[in-house]
Amino acid sequence: MARSTLSIRVGEDFDLARDVCSYGYFVLLPNYWDVKNQSLSRVLEFDDAPSACVIDQRADGSLRARFDRKLTREEQKSAREQITRMLSLDLEPKEIKAFHKLDPRWKKSGRARLFRSPTLFEDVIKTVTSCNVAWPSTVNMNRRLCEVCGRRSASGAYSFPSAKKLSRTRVGTLRGRCRVGYRDQRIVDLAKMFVRGEIDEGWLNDPSTHDDEVFKFLITLPGIGPYAAGNIMQLLGRCSRLAIDTETIRHAKKVLGYTGTDAQITKKIKAHYEPFGDHQFRSYWFELWEFYESKAGPSHTWERDQVSTTFTAANL
């Protein structure tokens, strides 16, 4: 059976292991980081049928994406676009340089990119499943969404369900079989908004659209509060907002040494990261990530099953 292989040129600063294992979504299905082979596997969605791919980095620095079937020319174009988004390959060198100038702590390691999903829709749903819940439940919700609502590739692996599929999924199925709890109706409503074009991705991604306008729009969406909006913004490549949750408060107390009420600590957190301007989230996240790695070892050595139960500072 014929199978497609794509070669993708990347900048000299790109490191697959570092840049995939930079954000927690890399351990959520359908993503799978193969520690032994240092490669990323997942199923990508296409109109006609999904396809599983394995992405690794060759000696010359380029990426190789191997698929479980032959892709059409249009699917190859889509695959490149999805991989570019997932790995933040479109992050401009000047932006990385600006970040490292503001926060030199990460220049030596080269950290700047944050892993995300191939589509904004998947990022939004993953964010919804990460709110008001312990990390193991987020892992389980995403596994069930893939197994119950996703499509199987030729190799038998599941995709993340498309907006079209979730817009037609019964609320009872999401609650009963996918175990998403109160998020059931919100997930369906968000999916319908994507299908109807009520969430304008072009406008959200347009550099001329101000961050304030993006944030104001995001918090009008079903199930999206300030934390979720801040997180979705960084997944859009807009890092000028923090996504403050209980983990942020815990980090402020344990690592930054802040004391006081949650409101007082939140005020201190905002003041602490404000000097990093458009890169506030990056500075905060890599600081938090470094703490995780100090306890659990380098993230590219994390086995998914282990991380699903030890990912938060409370457990570390």
N, C-alpha and C positions, 0 to 999 in steps of 0.2 A: 504494500500500500504506500503510495507516494505521500511524503510529508514535507512540509515547508520549513525552511530555516532562514531566519532573517539575521543580517549583520547590521549592528547599529553603532555608528561612530559616536563617541562621547568625548568630552573635554578631558585634558590631562588630570584635572583635579577630581574626577569622578572615581569613587571606590565603591563597588557593588556591596560588599559586606558592610561597610560603614554606613552607606546611605540607605540601604534597605532596613538594616537593624537600627533605625534611628527614632522610631515611633512605634507605639504599641500595636498599631493596626497590622504590623507585619506578622503577628502571631494569630490573627483572626482569619478563619476560613473565608474565602477559599485560598488564602495565602498560606504557603508553607515554606519556611526557610530550612534548607537541608544543611545542617551543621557540618556533616562529613564532607560534602562536595562543595560547600559554600555557594549554593545556587538557590534561586527563588523559583518555586513552582506555583502555578495557579491556573484556573480556567478563565479565559476571556470570553465575553459575550459578543456574538455577531448576530445579524438579523436571521440568517437561515439556520445556523447551528453554532453552539459554543465549541471552543477548542482549548485543550490543555496545552500549556507551554512551560518550558523550563528555560530560565535565563541564567547564564553564567558569564563571567568575564574572562576573556582570553589574554594571553601573554602580552599582546600588543595594546591592551587596554580596551579594545572594542567589546561590545556585548554580543552574545549569540543567543537568539531566541529560537528554540526548537519546538515545533508544534506536533500534535498527534494526528494531524491530517493535512492535506494540501489546502492551502488558503487561496481564495480567488484574489485577483489584483486589488479589488476594493477592500477585502478583508485584510490584506497585508497593510494597506494604507491605514485602516482603522487600528490594527494591532500596533503599528508604530506610534500612532497618536496616543493610544491607551498606555503603552509602556513609557512614553515620554512623560505623561502626566504622573503616572505611578512613581516614577523615579526622580521626578522634578528635574528632568534633563534640560528643561527650558529656563532654568534659573540662570540669569545672566552673570558672567564672571564679575562684572562691575558691582553687582549687588552683593556677591559673596565678599568681594574686597571691602565694600562699605561696611558690611557686618563685622568683619575681622578688625577693621580699623576702630569701630565703636567698642568692640569686645574682643581684645587680643587673646583672651584665654583659649579661644578655639582655633586660632590660626595654625598652630603646629599640627593639630589633628586634622585640620581641613573641614571640620564640621560646619555645615551650613544648610544642607538639604534635609528635608523631613519627608519620610515615606508617606505616601497616601494611596488612595484607591485609583483604579483606572478611570472612574467616572465620579463626577460630583454627587450624583444620586447615591452611589454606594457610600461615599463619605458621610453624607447627611444621615443616612439610615444607621450607619455604624456609630455616629455621634449620638443619635437618639437612644441607641441600645447601651450607651456607656453612661447615661445620666441616672443619678439616684440609685445606683446599684453597685454591688461588689464586682470586681473584675472577673471572677469565675463565671458569674451569671452573664456578663457581656460575651465571654467566649462561647458559652453554651447557646445563647440566643442566635449568634451569628452562624454557629454550626447548624442549628435547626433550620434557620432561614434557608441555608444552602441546600440541605438535605430534603426539606419538605417542598420548597418553592423554586429551587434552582433547577437548571437543566443539566443532564449528564453529557459529558463529552465522549468522544470515541473511546477514550481510555478509561471511562467509568467515573471520573472525578466530577464533582458538582460545581456549577457556576454560582455566582451571587445572583439572586433573582433580579430581573430587569424591572424598571418602573412600570412598564406595561403589564408584567405578570403580577406584581404586587397590587396594582390598581384594581385588578380583577379578583384578588384573593379575599375570601371571606374573613371577616373580623374574628369569627370563632376559630378558624384554622390558625390564625396568627397567635391567638391567646392560648388555645388548647394544645396545638401541636408544636408551635415554635416557641411557646412559653415566653412571650414578650410582655405579658401582663397588661398594664394600663396603656402601653404604647400601641396596642393593636389598631385602634381607629386612627391614631395619628400617623402611623406608617402608611395606611391606605390613603389617607387624605394627602399626604406628601407625595405619594406615588402618582395620584391623580393630577396634582398640580404640575408635576414634571411632564406627564403625558400631554396635558392641555397647553403646555408652553407658558404657564403662569409664573414659572421660575426662569427668568431670562439669563441663561448662563453667559451669553455674550456680554450683557451689561455688567454682570458680576465680575467677569474677568477683564473688562476694559480698564486699562490703567487710568483713563480719564475719570472713571467713577470713583468718587472719594470714599475712603474707608468709612466715614461717618454714615454715608448714605447706604452702604452695604450693610452695616451693622443694624441700622434702623429697619431695613427691609427684612433681614434675617429674623429679628425678634418678633415679626408679625406672623411667622410661619407656625403651623401646628406643632406643639411640643418643643419649640425652640426658645429657650430663655437666654439670659446673658452669658452663662457658661458655654452653652451649646453654640451660640452665635460666635463667640470668641474663637472657639475651636474650629468651626467651619471656616471662619475667616483665614486662619493659618493654613487650612487645607486648600484654600483658594490662593495661597501664596501671599496673603496679607497678614503680616506679623506684628502690626502695630497695636494689637489688643492682647491682653492676657485672657486666659480661660481659667478663672479662679473657682476652685472647688475644694472639697475637704482635703484632697491630696496636697493642694497648694498651701493650705493652712498648716498641715502637718509638716511640710517641707520648711515653711517659715519658722516654725517652732524648733524643729530638730536640727536643721542645717544652718539657718540664718540666726537662730537664737532669739527670735522675737517673742515677746510676752504680751499679755493683755487679752481683751475680749476678741472674738473673731472679727468684729467690726474694726477694732483698733489695729489688729494685725493686717487686715485687708488694706487699710490705709497705708501702713508701712510698706507692704508689698508693692503697691502701686508706685509709691515714691522711690523705692529701691530700683525698680526696672524702668522708670520713666526716662532716665538718661540714654537708654538704648533705642529710643525713638521708634522708627519703623521696624526695628528688629527685636522689640521687647519679648515677644513670645519665644524667639529662638534662644535668646540669652537665658530666659527662665527655663525653657525645656531642657536645654543641654546641661544646665546646672542640676536639674532634677534627674536627668538621665545618668549623669556622672555619679550621683549618689547611688542610684540603682546598681550601676556597674561596680561600684566600690564594694557592694554587698554580694552581688551575684556573678561577678566576672564580666568580661567583655560581652556585649549583647550578641555578637555574631557567634557566640558559643552557647547561646540559650536554646534549650530544647523546648518545643512548644508546650508539651504536656506539663513540664515543670513550671514554665512561666505562667501558665493559666491559673496556677494557685499561689504564686509567690511574687506577683508583679507590683504590688503596692508597698509603699513605705511602711505601712502598718504591719505587714507580714515580714518585710525585710529587716 
